[in-house]
């Protein structure tokens, strides 16, 4: 599968990806900026979107319309802020969808 890669996050997060040739969408921490950046990514039909955990909850609202589509594949990664567990939760949901088993379930 071929496609473009988009990076959504603040300037510190997107800068290294820019050097690798990925399309970057630097945004602030305001909800409207994050939402607007996420909508631009959806309009341009990217295959992979990488976002930091600190803005993932806001961006997820926009990307949820494509939740059952194969693209974009949204990857949430921890960044410099204190981990909130959102990245782990998103990974668990993706693994459950792929395998049918809640692999990260803690008893």
URURTA-V305834 format. One line per field, one symbol per residue. ss: DSSP state (h for helix, s for strand, l for the rest). phi: phi as a letter, one per 30 degrees, with the letter a starting at -180 (. if undefined). A space follows every 10 residues. Layout:
BEGIN
ss=???
phi=???
END
This chain:
BEGIN
ss=llllsssssl hhhhhhhhhl llssssllll hhhhhhhhhh hhhllllsss sshhhhhhhh hhhhhhllll llssssslll lllllhhhhh hhhhhhhhhl lllllll
phi=.cldccbcld edddeddddd jddcbdbdcd eddddddddd dddchddbbc bdddcddddd eddddceccd bddcccbdbd ddeciddddd ddddddddci bddddcc
END
